[in-house]
Amino acid sequence: MKAKQQFQTESAQFIEREIKTFVHTSSLNCIPMMDNQIIFDEPLVKFADGDDPIFAEYKTVVHLTHLTPREALAKTYSKSPEDIPAHLSVISWILPFTRKIRESNRRHTLTPSRLWLNAYCYGEWFNDALREHVVELLTKMGYIAAAPVKQPYFKKEYCPVNEKAPYSNWSERHIAYAAGLGTFSLSDGFITERGIAHRCGSVVTALMLPVSPRTAKTPYSNCLFYVNGSCRACIARCPVGAISENGHDKIKCRDKVRLSEKYKAGALACGLCQTRVPCEFRNPTKKASIKTA
């Protein structure tokens, strides 16, 4: 009863606290076979208007199949979009990798560290658990909710003839951008105030939440290359030449890196371009220096 009263009086703060508490206390936020190494630091949490016009723009920016929050919630509950409540919100979060995990990958140049691989794998299992936790919390409070990436309709496409491949019909990075959590990078990563080495997650709900402002002037405002041309660190870090001044070749990245023998032991997750770079753990455009810690 007390929790419900707190939820009704300060829903945004309540949800943010719940997400942070889950990250701090869940036994899933660790790698069991590696001394229970903690995977994620304190998360960033923000909110977007579920009917923000930017979501319709993603049908062009990402792909025609990319769902709006209203479409996603309608599909989840087998309803038409018009039958979904008038006000929708999107809860988006960033789960920054811990320093130890990032440092382990800094030392590698051809293949990722085993710690990074396991953090990616177990980290996404944890992220799924967090998605389910937030959905359960909201439904218990009487609001419909869904984590689109956990629904049967969620798809990733890998068509080799499509220049945008791979792409999905619910991009967590683009959702995070809509919520004002950061901007994109030359390497196609997502640079937040806590850097680029992280995982993203989101939930759509009929609960009306205060909208977090998007303060970035452009979709690339946090990337030093696009701001002043001073950084090309991610280009040098890519072992297969999938990053250039023209951007990120997704197909080359996926098809070349997965040939590494080391990937047979874990998830397909390189992350070399997310470590030992100025944007690893911070927004580098807010620093005069571009040195990494």
C-alpha positions in Angstrom: 0.0 0.0 0.0 2.8 2.4 0.9 4.6 1.6 -2.4 1.4 2.3 -4.3 0.9 5.6 -2.6 4.5 6.6 -3.4 4.0 5.5 -7.0 0.8 7.6 -7.4 2.4 10.8 -5.9 5.8 10.6 -7.6 5.7 8.0 -10.3 8.8 9.1 -12.2 11.0 9.2 -9.1 9.5 5.9 -8.0 10.3 4.1 -11.2 13.8 5.5 -11.4 14.5 4.4 -7.8 13.1 0.9 -8.6 15.4 0.5 -11.6 18.4 1.7 -9.7 17.6 -0.5 -6.7 17.2 -3.5 -9.0 20.6 -2.8 -10.5 22.2 -2.5 -7.1 20.6 -5.5 -5.5 19.8 -8.1 -8.1 22.0 -11.2 -7.9 21.7 -11.4 -11.7 24.0 -8.3 -12.1 27.2 -10.4 -12.0 29.1 -13.1 -13.9 28.9 -16.3 -11.8 32.0 -18.1 -13.2 34.2 -15.0 -12.9 34.1 -14.4 -9.2 30.7 -12.8 -9.4 32.1 -9.8 -11.1 29.6 -7.0 -11.1 28.5 -6.1 -14.6 26.8 -2.7 -14.4 27.2 0.5 -12.5 24.3 2.8 -11.5 22.0 3.3 -14.5 20.8 6.5 -16.2 17.0 6.7 -16.5 14.9 9.1 -18.6 11.4 9.3 -20.1 10.0 10.1 -23.6 6.5 11.0 -24.8 5.1 7.8 -26.5 3.6 9.9 -29.3 6.7 12.1 -29.9 6.9 12.6 -33.7 10.5 11.4 -33.6 9.2 7.8 -33.4 7.4 8.1 -36.7 10.7 9.5 -38.2 12.4 6.3 -37.2 10.5 4.5 -40.0 12.8 6.4 -42.3 15.9 6.8 -40.2 16.0 3.1 -39.1 13.6 1.2 -41.3 10.0 1.2 -42.4 9.3 -1.7 -40.0 10.4 0.2 -36.9 7.5 0.4 -34.5 6.2 3.4 -32.8 5.5 3.0 -29.0 1.8 3.0 -29.8 2.2 0.3 -32.4 4.3 -1.8 -30.1 1.9 -1.6 -27.2 -1.0 -2.4 -29.5 0.7 -5.5 -30.9 1.5 -6.7 -27.4 -2.1 -6.5 -26.3 -3.6 -7.6 -29.7 -5.4 -4.3 -30.1 -5.5 -1.6 -32.7 -3.4 1.5 -32.0 -6.6 3.6 -31.7 -7.7 1.4 -28.8 -4.6 2.1 -26.8 -4.9 4.8 -24.1 -4.4 8.4 -25.2 -1.2 9.1 -23.2 1.8 6.8 -23.5 5.3 7.1 -22.1 8.6 5.3 -22.8 11.0 4.5 -20.0 14.5 4.3 -21.3 17.7 3.4 -19.3 21.4 3.0 -19.8 23.4 0.3 -18.0 27.1 1.4 -17.9 29.7 -1.4 -17.7 31.9 -1.3 -14.6 35.4 0.0 -14.8 37.0 -3.5 -14.4 35.0 -4.8 -17.4 36.0 -1.8 -19.5 39.6 -2.0 -18.5 39.8 -5.6 -19.5 38.8 -4.8 -23.0 41.2 -1.8 -23.3 44.2 -4.1 -23.3 42.9 -6.0 -26.3 43.4 -5.1 -30.0 42.2 -8.0 -32.1 39.5 -9.8 -30.2 37.6 -8.7 -27.0 38.5 -9.9 -23.6 36.7 -12.9 -22.2 35.4 -10.7 -19.3 33.9 -8.3 -21.8 32.3 -11.2 -23.8 30.7 -12.7 -20.6 29.6 -9.2 -19.4 27.8 -8.7 -22.7 26.1 -12.1 -22.5 25.2 -12.1 -18.8 24.5 -8.4 -19.0 21.8 -8.8 -21.6 20.2 -11.5 -19.6 20.2 -9.1 -16.7 18.8 -6.4 -18.9 15.9 -8.7 -19.9 15.2 -9.4 -16.2 15.1 -5.6 -15.6 12.7 -5.2 -18.5 10.4 -7.9 -17.0 10.7 -6.3 -13.6 9.6 -2.9 -14.8 6.7 -4.3 -16.8 5.6 -6.3 -13.8 5.8 -3.2 -11.6 3.7 -1.1 -13.9 1.0 -3.8 -14.5 0.7 -4.4 -10.8 0.0 -0.6 -10.4 -2.8 -0.9 -13.0 -1.0 0.3 -16.2 -0.5 -1.7 -19.4 3.1 -2.0 -20.3 5.5 -3.9 -22.6 9.2 -4.4 -23.3 9.1 -4.6 -27.1 12.4 -6.5 -27.5 10.9 -9.3 -25.3 7.8 -9.7 -27.5 7.4 -12.3 -30.3 7.1 -9.5 -32.9 10.6 -8.2 -32.2 12.9 -8.9 -35.1 16.4 -8.3 -36.2 17.2 -8.3 -39.9 20.5 -9.2 -41.4 19.8 -8.9 -45.1 23.3 -8.5 -46.7 21.9 -6.5 -49.7 20.4 -3.9 -47.4 22.8 -1.0 -46.6 21.1 -0.5 -43.2 21.5 -4.1 -42.1 21.5 -5.3 -39.5 18.5 -3.4 -38.1 15.6 -4.1 -35.8 12.0 -3.0 -35.5 12.8 -1.6 -32.1 16.2 0.0 -31.7 17.1 0.6 -28.0 19.7 3.2 -29.0 17.2 5.2 -31.0 14.7 5.0 -28.1 17.4 6.3 -25.8 18.0 9.2 -28.1 14.3 10.0 -28.1 14.4 10.1 -24.3 17.4 12.5 -24.2 20.0 10.1 -22.9 22.7 10.9 -25.4 23.6 10.9 -29.1 25.2 8.7 -31.7 28.9 8.3 -32.6 31.0 7.7 -35.7 31.1 4.0 -34.8 27.2 3.9 -34.6 27.5 3.5 -30.8 25.5 5.7 -28.4 27.4 8.3 -26.3 25.7 9.2 -23.0 26.9 11.2 -20.0 28.4 7.9 -18.8 30.0 7.1 -22.1 29.5 4.6 -24.8 30.3 1.3 -23.0 26.9 0.2 -21.9 23.7 -1.6 -22.7 20.3 0.1 -23.4 16.8 -1.0 -22.3 13.2 0.3 -22.5 9.6 -0.3 -21.6 6.5 1.3 -23.1 3.5 2.1 -20.8 0.2 3.8 -20.7 1.3 5.7 -17.5 1.9 9.4 -18.2 5.3 10.4 -17.1 7.2 13.8 -17.3 9.1 14.0 -20.6 12.9 14.3 -20.3 14.2 17.1 -22.7 16.5 16.4 -25.6 19.2 19.0 -25.2 21.6 17.8 -28.0 21.7 20.1 -31.0 22.2 17.2 -33.4 22.1 13.4 -33.3 25.9 13.5 -33.1 26.5 16.2 -30.6 28.4 14.0 -28.1 30.9 12.7 -30.7 34.2 14.6 -31.0 34.7 13.6 -34.6 31.4 15.3 -35.6 31.9 18.3 -33.2 35.4 19.4 -34.2 37.1 16.6 -36.1 39.6 16.0 -33.3 39.0 12.3 -32.7 39.3 9.2 -34.8 40.1 6.8 -32.0 37.3 4.3 -32.8 38.7 4.0 -36.4 42.0 2.8 -35.0 40.4 0.5 -32.5 38.4 -1.5 -35.1 40.4 -4.7 -36.0 38.6 -5.2 -39.3 38.4 -1.7 -40.7 34.7 -1.4 -40.3 34.8 2.2 -39.1 36.0 5.1 -41.3 35.4 8.8 -41.6 32.4 7.9 -43.6 30.9 6.0 -40.7 30.3 2.4 -39.7 30.0 -0.5 -42.1 27.6 -2.7 -40.1 27.8 -5.7 -42.5 31.6 -5.7 -42.5 31.6 -5.4 -38.7 29.3 -8.3 -38.2 30.6 -10.7 -40.9 34.3 -10.2 -40.3 34.5 -10.0 -36.5 32.4 -13.2 -36.0 35.1 -15.2 -37.7 37.4 -14.9 -34.7 37.8 -18.2 -32.9 37.3 -16.6 -29.6 33.7 -15.8 -30.4 32.9 -19.5 -30.4 33.1 -19.3 -26.6 30.7 -16.4 -26.1 28.3 -13.9 -27.5 29.0 -12.0 -30.7 30.1 -8.8 -29.1 33.4 -7.1 -29.9 33.2 -3.7 -28.1 36.8 -2.7 -28.9 35.6 0.6 -30.3 33.8 1.3 -27.0 37.0 1.1 -24.9 40.3 3.0 -24.9 38.5 5.8 -26.6 37.6 9.3 -25.3 33.9 8.5 -25.0 34.4 5.2 -23.2 32.9 6.4 -19.8 31.9 10.0 -20.3 30.7 12.6 -22.8 34.0 13.8 -24.2 32.6 17.0 -25.6 32.3 18.3 -22.1 36.0 17.9 -21.4 38.8 20.0 -22.8 41.1 17.0 -22.9 40.4 13.9 -25.0 42.7 11.6 -23.0 41.1 8.4 -21.5 41.4 7.6 -17.8 
